[in-house]
């Protein structure tokens, strides 16, 4: 199992809002910023696959075209290859954010430099893996999965991918579950930045109590 201290594991979920006052989304995109090419590509794949298990757990409907659902809203996991460099990542984030009026981004293992790609002047909700220093404001530290959750996730992951999940996949799943809890009360409305940020804090507290 990969060790967090060796990977310098950092998972960042940034809620970057540039939305109109009454923004409602039937679906939303999550930018997964991680190495999807090169020697570390397996880390990006593990992160993405762990998140995808969470998106497939509930709220499905016939003829859906998304990757699944988080918070009862259609969600798509957009792979953004960090190996392309900060400039290109920033361009993709900006384009994605402008197209839907907001952006949720997940920063994968050992990708601290990609914080530079987050657009300036945009509020962010940042989630860090355990035992990491906070490089950005408004950060939260997602709890590790409980033994029961790890077992259930491991079974679901194995059914999807035919292998056991690693630590990175577990972190991806935990982050996606946190997004699910935080977004669900919005019913797809992303207009109130302060309220949504508070919902992430509340969701984190709820996760820690489970």
C-alpha positions as a Markdown table, in Angstrom:
| # | Residue | x | y | z |
|---|---|---|---|---|
| 1 | Unk | 0.0 | 0.0 | 0.0 |
| 2 | Unk | 1.3 | 3.4 | -0.9 |
| 3 | Unk | 2.4 | 5.5 | 2.1 |
| 4 | Unk | 1.0 | 9.0 | 2.4 |
| 5 | Unk | 4.2 | 10.5 | 3.7 |
| 6 | Unk | 6.2 | 9.2 | 0.7 |
| 7 | Unk | 3.7 | 10.3 | -1.8 |
| 8 | Unk | 3.2 | 13.6 | 0.0 |
| 9 | Unk | -0.4 | 12.9 | -0.7 |
| 10 | Unk | -2.5 | 16.0 | -1.3 |
| 11 | Unk | -6.1 | 16.0 | -2.3 |
| 12 | Unk | -7.5 | 19.4 | -2.9 |
| 13 | Unk | -11.2 | 20.0 | -3.6 |
| 14 | Unk | -11.5 | 23.6 | -4.7 |
| 15 | Unk | -15.0 | 25.1 | -5.1 |
| 16 | Unk | -14.2 | 27.9 | -7.5 |
| 17 | Unk | -17.3 | 30.1 | -8.0 |
| 18 | Unk | -17.9 | 32.7 | -10.6 |
| 19 | Unk | -21.5 | 32.0 | -10.9 |
| 20 | Unk | -24.6 | 34.1 | -11.6 |
| 21 | Unk | -26.8 | 34.9 | -8.6 |
| 22 | Unk | -29.4 | 32.2 | -9.4 |
| 23 | Unk | -27.2 | 29.5 | -10.8 |
| 24 | Unk | -28.7 | 26.0 | -11.0 |
| 25 | Unk | -27.0 | 23.0 | -12.4 |
| 26 | Unk | -28.7 | 19.7 | -13.6 |
| 27 | Unk | -25.1 | 18.4 | -13.9 |
| 28 | Unk | -21.6 | 19.6 | -12.9 |
| 29 | Unk | -18.1 | 18.7 | -13.7 |
| 30 | Unk | -15.3 | 17.8 | -11.3 |
| 31 | Unk | -11.8 | 18.5 | -12.6 |
| 32 | Unk | -9.5 | 15.7 | -11.5 |
| 33 | Unk | -5.9 | 17.2 | -11.7 |
| 34 | Unk | -3.4 | 14.3 | -11.5 |
| 35 | Unk | -0.7 | 12.6 | -13.5 |
| 36 | Unk | -2.6 | 10.6 | -16.2 |
| 37 | Unk | 0.5 | 10.1 | -18.3 |
| 38 | Unk | 4.1 | 9.2 | -17.6 |
| 39 | Unk | 5.6 | 7.1 | -14.8 |
| 40 | Unk | 3.1 | 8.2 | -12.1 |
| 41 | Unk | 0.0 | 7.7 | -14.3 |
| 42 | Unk | -1.2 | 4.9 | -12.1 |
| 43 | Unk | -1.7 | 7.4 | -9.3 |
| 44 | Unk | -4.1 | 9.5 | -11.4 |
| 45 | Unk | -6.0 | 6.4 | -12.5 |
| 46 | Unk | -6.4 | 5.2 | -8.9 |
| 47 | Unk | -7.6 | 8.6 | -7.7 |
| 48 | Unk | -10.1 | 8.8 | -10.6 |
| 49 | Unk | -11.3 | 5.2 | -10.2 |
| 50 | Unk | -11.9 | 5.6 | -6.5 |
| 51 | Unk | -14.0 | 8.7 | -7.1 |
| 52 | Unk | -15.9 | 7.0 | -9.8 |
| 53 | Unk | -17.0 | 4.2 | -7.5 |
| 54 | Unk | -18.6 | 6.9 | -5.3 |
| 55 | Unk | -20.4 | 8.5 | -8.3 |
| 56 | Unk | -22.0 | 5.1 | -9.2 |
| 57 | Unk | -23.4 | 4.3 | -5.7 |
| 58 | Unk | -26.8 | 6.0 | -5.8 |
| 59 | Unk | -29.3 | 8.2 | -7.7 |
| 60 | Unk | -28.9 | 6.5 | -11.0 |
| 61 | Unk | -31.6 | 6.8 | -13.7 |
| 62 | Unk | -32.2 | 5.3 | -17.2 |
| 63 | Unk | -30.2 | 6.6 | -20.2 |
| 64 | Unk | -27.9 | 8.6 | -18.1 |
| 65 | Unk | -24.8 | 10.0 | -19.9 |
| 66 | Unk | -22.8 | 11.3 | -16.9 |
| 67 | Unk | -20.2 | 9.4 | -14.9 |
| 68 | Unk | -22.8 | 9.0 | -12.2 |
| 69 | Unk | -24.1 | 11.2 | -9.4 |
| 70 | Unk | -22.9 | 13.1 | -6.4 |
| 71 | Unk | -25.5 | 14.9 | -4.3 |
| 72 | Unk | -28.3 | 13.6 | -6.5 |
| 73 | Unk | -26.9 | 15.7 | -9.4 |
| 74 | Unk | -25.3 | 14.3 | -12.5 |
| 75 | Unk | -21.6 | 14.5 | -12.2 |
| 76 | Unk | -18.7 | 14.1 | -14.6 |
| 77 | Unk | -15.1 | 13.5 | -13.6 |
| 78 | Unk | -12.9 | 15.4 | -16.1 |
| 79 | Unk | -9.3 | 14.1 | -16.3 |
| 80 | Unk | -6.8 | 17.0 | -16.4 |
| 81 | Unk | -3.3 | 15.7 | -16.9 |
| 82 | Unk | -0.9 | 17.5 | -14.5 |
| 83 | Unk | 2.0 | 16.4 | -16.6 |
| 84 | Unk | 0.9 | 18.9 | -19.2 |
| 85 | Unk | 2.2 | 21.7 | -16.9 |
| 86 | Unk | 0.7 | 24.5 | -14.9 |
| 87 | Unk | 0.0 | 26.8 | -17.8 |
| 88 | Unk | -2.1 | 24.3 | -19.7 |
| 89 | Unk | -3.8 | 23.0 | -16.6 |
| 90 | Unk | -4.8 | 26.6 | -15.7 |
| 91 | Unk | -6.2 | 27.1 | -19.2 |
| 92 | Unk | -8.3 | 24.0 | -18.9 |
| 93 | Unk | -9.6 | 25.0 | -15.4 |
| 94 | Unk | -10.5 | 28.4 | -16.6 |
| 95 | Unk | -12.3 | 27.1 | -19.6 |
| 96 | Unk | -14.2 | 24.5 | -17.6 |
| 97 | Unk | -15.1 | 27.0 | -14.9 |
| 98 | Unk | -16.4 | 29.6 | -17.4 |
| 99 | Unk | -18.5 | 27.0 | -19.3 |
| 100 | Unk | -20.5 | 26.1 | -16.2 |
| 101 | Unk | -20.1 | 29.1 | -14.0 |
| 102 | Unk | -18.3 | 27.3 | -11.2 |
| 103 | Unk | -15.6 | 24.6 | -10.8 |
| 104 | Unk | -14.9 | 21.8 | -8.4 |
| 105 | Unk | -11.3 | 20.6 | -8.7 |
| 106 | Unk | -9.5 | 17.6 | -7.1 |
| 107 | Unk | -5.7 | 17.8 | -6.9 |
| 108 | Unk | -4.1 | 14.4 | -6.9 |
| 109 | Unk | -1.0 | 12.9 | -5.2 |
| 110 | Unk | 2.2 | 14.9 | -5.1 |
| 111 | Unk | 0.6 | 17.8 | -7.1 |
| 112 | Unk | 1.2 | 20.7 | -4.8 |
| 113 | Unk | 2.6 | 22.9 | -7.7 |
| 114 | Unk | -0.7 | 22.7 | -9.4 |
| 115 | Unk | -2.2 | 25.0 | -6.8 |
| 116 | Unk | -0.7 | 27.7 | -9.0 |
| 117 | Unk | -3.3 | 26.7 | -11.6 |
| 118 | Unk | -6.3 | 27.6 | -9.5 |
| 119 | Unk | -7.6 | 31.0 | -10.8 |
| 120 | Unk | -7.0 | 34.0 | -8.6 |
| 121 | Unk | -9.8 | 35.9 | -6.9 |
| 122 | Unk | -12.1 | 32.9 | -6.7 |
| 123 | Unk | -13.3 | 31.4 | -3.3 |
| 124 | Unk | -12.1 | 27.9 | -2.7 |
| 125 | Unk | -12.9 | 25.0 | -0.4 |
| 126 | Unk | -9.7 | 23.0 | -0.1 |
| 127 | Unk | -9.4 | 19.5 | 1.3 |
| 128 | Unk | -6.1 | 18.0 | 2.3 |
| 129 | Unk | -5.0 | 14.5 | 3.1 |
| 130 | Unk | -4.1 | 13.6 | 6.7 |
| 131 | Unk | -0.9 | 14.9 | 8.2 |
| 132 | Unk | -0.2 | 17.5 | 5.5 |
| 133 | Unk | 0.4 | 21.2 | 6.1 |
| 134 | Unk | -2.2 | 23.5 | 4.7 |
| 135 | Unk | -0.9 | 25.4 | 1.6 |
| 136 | Unk | -4.1 | 27.2 | 1.0 |
| 137 | Unk | -6.9 | 28.9 | 3.0 |
| 138 | Unk | -10.3 | 27.3 | 3.8 |
| 139 | Unk | -8.8 | 23.8 | 4.0 |
| 140 | Unk | -10.2 | 20.7 | 5.5 |
| 141 | Unk | -8.6 | 17.3 | 6.3 |
| 142 | Unk | -10.8 | 14.5 | 5.1 |
| 143 | Unk | -10.9 | 11.5 | 7.5 |
| 144 | Unk | -9.6 | 8.1 | 6.5 |
| 145 | Unk | -12.3 | 5.6 | 5.7 |
| 146 | Unk | -13.5 | 3.5 | 8.6 |
| 147 | Unk | -12.8 | -0.2 | 8.6 |
| 148 | Unk | -16.4 | -1.0 | 7.5 |
| 149 | Unk | -16.3 | 1.7 | 4.8 |
| 150 | Unk | -12.9 | 0.3 | 3.5 |
| 151 | Unk | -14.4 | -3.2 | 3.3 |
| 152 | Unk | -17.5 | -2.0 | 1.5 |
| 153 | Unk | -15.5 | 0.2 | -0.9 |
| 154 | Unk | -13.0 | -2.6 | -1.5 |
| 155 | Unk | -15.8 | -4.9 | -2.6 |
| 156 | Unk | -17.3 | -2.3 | -4.9 |
| 157 | Unk | -14.0 | -1.3 | -6.4 |
| 158 | Unk | -13.1 | -5.0 | -7.1 |
| 159 | Unk | -16.4 | -5.4 | -8.9 |
| 160 | Unk | -15.7 | -2.4 | -11.0 |
| 161 | Unk | -12.0 | -2.9 | -11.8 |
| 162 | Unk | -11.2 | -6.5 | -10.9 |
| 163 | Unk | -8.5 | -5.6 | -8.3 |
| 164 | Unk | -8.1 | -4.3 | -4.8 |
| 165 | Unk | -7.9 | -0.5 | -4.3 |
| 166 | Unk | -4.8 | 1.2 | -3.1 |
| 167 | Unk | -4.5 | 4.1 | -0.6 |
| 168 | Unk | -4.9 | 6.7 | -3.4 |
| 169 | Unk | -8.2 | 5.1 | -4.6 |
| 170 | Unk | -9.5 | 5.1 | -1.0 |
| 171 | Unk | -8.7 | 8.8 | -0.7 |
| 172 | Unk | -10.4 | 9.5 | -4.0 |
| 173 | Unk | -13.5 | 7.7 | -2.8 |
| 174 | Unk | -13.5 | 9.6 | 0.6 |
| 175 | Unk | -13.2 | 12.9 | -1.3 |
| 176 | Unk | -16.1 | 12.1 | -3.6 |
| 177 | Unk | -18.3 | 11.0 | -0.7 |
| 178 | Unk | -17.6 | 14.3 | 1.0 |
| 179 | Unk | -18.6 | 16.2 | -2.2 |
| 180 | Unk | -21.8 | 14.1 | -2.2 |
| 181 | Unk | -22.7 | 15.0 | 1.3 |
| 182 | Unk | -21.9 | 18.7 | 0.8 |
| 183 | Unk | -23.7 | 19.1 | -2.5 |
| 184 | Unk | -26.8 | 17.1 | -1.8 |
| 185 | Unk | -28.7 | 19.8 | 0.2 |
| 186 | Unk | -28.2 | 22.3 | -2.7 |
| 187 | Unk | -30.3 | 20.3 | -5.1 |
| 188 | Unk | -28.0 | 21.6 | -7.9 |
| 189 | Unk | -28.1 | 25.3 | -6.8 |
| 190 | Unk | -24.6 | 26.7 | -6.5 |
| 191 | Unk | -25.3 | 30.4 | -6.0 |
| 192 | Unk | -24.6 | 30.9 | -2.3 |
| 193 | Unk | -20.9 | 30.5 | -1.9 |
| 194 | Unk | -20.8 | 31.0 | 1.8 |
| 195 | Unk | -23.5 | 28.5 | 2.4 |
| 196 | Unk | -21.9 | 25.9 | 0.2 |
| 197 | Unk | -18.6 | 26.4 | 1.9 |
| 198 | Unk | -20.4 | 25.8 | 5.3 |
| 199 | Unk | -22.0 | 22.7 | 3.9 |
| 200 | Unk | -18.5 | 21.3 | 3.1 |
| 201 | Unk | -17.5 | 22.0 | 6.7 |
| 202 | Unk | -20.7 | 20.4 | 8.0 |
| 203 | Unk | -20.2 | 17.4 | 5.7 |
| 204 | Unk | -16.6 | 17.0 | 7.0 |
| 205 | Unk | -17.9 | 17.0 | 10.6 |
| 206 | Unk | -20.5 | 14.4 | 9.6 |
| 207 | Unk | -17.9 | 12.2 | 8.0 |
| 208 | Unk | -15.8 | 12.3 | 11.1 |
| 209 | Unk | -18.7 | 11.2 | 13.2 |
| 210 | Unk | -19.4 | 8.1 | 11.1 |
